[in-house]
């Protein structure tokens, strides 16, 4: 669902990309508007995704990518044995409110990190993974574009799940959240 992203200051590429990233975060957040935690855990479509699961997953993915860019160990180590937990309630992240607060912290850290860089040309090595070519490096620009793509993809999933729960569409949710501001 497109929303207008505020125009960046001339020459502020990082600001423009952070604005688009924030717009995608907003798209996911809106799908949870007005739902109970129980509704957020529903899996009403053909997929195994719940809105809670989408929310938690994108928050963890954002954190992991930024930690990769910083070249620090992941705060939440995930592998094949526990990947499913990135979609499920856990201690400390068991409610929508908990995960939204967690994601707020992740988003603030992402912005702080990106704003600390002289530009987006710096690079970082991709971690070893079967889906990454060995020895690959990517730019900070790639990091932001990847986060925009990842969160945007899941925002689309979340739109479908939300509409399946109660018929509310992205347009309705944009209007409802704007009315509350």
MOPEDA-V776658 format. One record per run of one state. SS is the DSSP state (A for helix, B for strand, O for the rest). FROM is the first residue (numbers start at 1). TO is the last residue. Records with the same first field share a line. If there is no record, write none. Layout:
SS: FROM-TO, FROM-TO
This chain:
O: 1-12, 31-36, 41-50, 71-82, 88-89, 91-92, 94-95, 117-122, 126-136, 167-169, 181-181
A: 13-30, 37-40, 51-70, 83-87, 96-116, 140-166, 170-180
B: 90-90, 93-93, 123-125, 137-139
